[in-house]
Amino acid sequence: MKFALVTAVLLSSIGLINVANAASADKGQALVEKANCASCHGAGLNAPIIPAYPKLAGQYPDYIYYALKAYKVGNGNAQYGRNNAIMSSQVQAFSDADLHDIAAYVASLPGNFVIKK
């Protein structure tokens, strides 16, 4: 019994049993549309309006989540925060769950990243 409890706690801490808090790509899509992310990142979040803006479609969800979280933190944390006036203002209204949903949606989009071998 004790082993099962410890195992469950460990697995849930790394996200293997975190079904109740699973990110929703559908909710993420609604949030992306509401925030009008395509106005900078382009159609399908894969055609930025200028080369300085990144393509997002197909990116790893963990990367998207942590990037958005870092924009939310901003310059308040030199080791973790990212400084960009547009992105910082865009993400302030979103909760952590919202950021996970957005990341799940972005990851579900077809992207054209190339992995060099």
C-alpha positions in Angstrom: 0.0 0.0 0.0 2.8 2.4 1.0 4.7 1.6 -2.2 1.6 2.2 -4.4 1.0 5.6 -2.7 4.6 6.7 -3.2 4.6 5.5 -6.8 1.4 7.4 -7.5 2.8 10.6 -6.0 6.0 10.3 -8.0 4.2 9.6 -11.2 1.8 12.4 -10.8 4.6 14.8 -10.0 6.2 14.1 -13.4 2.9 14.3 -15.2 2.2 10.7 -16.1 -1.1 10.5 -14.1 -2.1 14.1 -14.6 -5.2 13.3 -16.6 -7.5 15.7 -14.7 -5.3 18.6 -15.6 -4.7 17.6 -19.2 -4.4 20.6 -21.6 -7.2 21.2 -24.1 -6.2 22.0 -27.6 -9.9 23.2 -28.2 -9.7 25.7 -25.4 -6.2 26.7 -26.6 -7.6 27.4 -30.1 -10.3 29.7 -28.7 -7.7 31.5 -26.6 -5.3 31.9 -29.6 -8.2 33.3 -31.7 -9.3 35.6 -29.0 -5.8 37.0 -28.5 -5.4 37.3 -32.3 -2.0 35.6 -32.3 -2.2 35.2 -36.1 -1.9 39.0 -36.5 1.8 38.6 -35.9 2.5 34.9 -36.3 0.5 34.5 -39.5 -1.9 32.1 -40.9 -1.9 28.8 -39.0 0.8 30.4 -36.7 3.2 29.3 -39.4 3.6 32.4 -41.6 4.9 35.3 -39.5 4.3 38.8 -40.9 8.0 39.6 -40.5 11.0 37.3 -40.2 11.7 38.4 -36.7 8.6 36.7 -35.4 8.8 33.0 -34.9 6.8 30.2 -36.6 4.9 28.5 -33.8 2.9 25.7 -35.4 4.1 22.2 -34.5 6.5 23.4 -31.8 6.9 21.3 -28.7 4.2 22.1 -26.1 6.6 22.3 -23.2 8.7 24.9 -25.1 5.6 27.0 -25.9 4.4 26.9 -22.3 7.7 27.9 -20.8 8.2 30.6 -23.4 4.8 32.1 -22.6 5.4 31.8 -18.9 8.7 33.5 -19.2 7.0 36.4 -21.1 4.5 36.6 -18.3 7.3 36.8 -15.7 9.1 39.4 -17.8 12.2 41.2 -16.5 11.2 40.5 -12.9 13.4 37.4 -13.0 16.7 37.7 -14.9 17.3 34.0 -15.0 13.8 33.0 -16.2 12.0 36.0 -17.7 11.8 37.2 -21.2 11.5 40.8 -22.2 9.2 41.7 -25.1 6.7 44.4 -24.7 4.1 42.9 -27.1 4.3 39.3 -25.8 4.4 40.4 -22.1 1.2 42.4 -22.5 -0.5 39.6 -24.5 0.0 36.8 -21.9 -0.8 38.7 -18.7 -4.5 37.8 -18.7 -3.8 34.1 -19.1 -3.7 31.6 -16.3 -1.2 28.7 -16.2 -4.0 26.4 -17.4 -4.6 28.8 -20.3 -0.9 28.7 -21.2 -1.0 24.9 -21.2 -4.1 24.9 -23.4 -2.5 27.4 -25.8 0.7 25.2 -25.9 -1.4 22.1 -26.7 -3.2 23.8 -29.5 0.0 25.3 -31.0 1.7 21.8 -30.9 -1.3 20.2 -32.7 -0.9 22.5 -35.7 1.0 21.3 -38.7 4.3 23.0 -38.9 7.2 22.9 -41.3 10.1 22.6 -39.0 13.0 20.6 -40.3 15.2 18.5 -38.0 18.7 18.3 -39.4 20.5 15.0 -38.9 
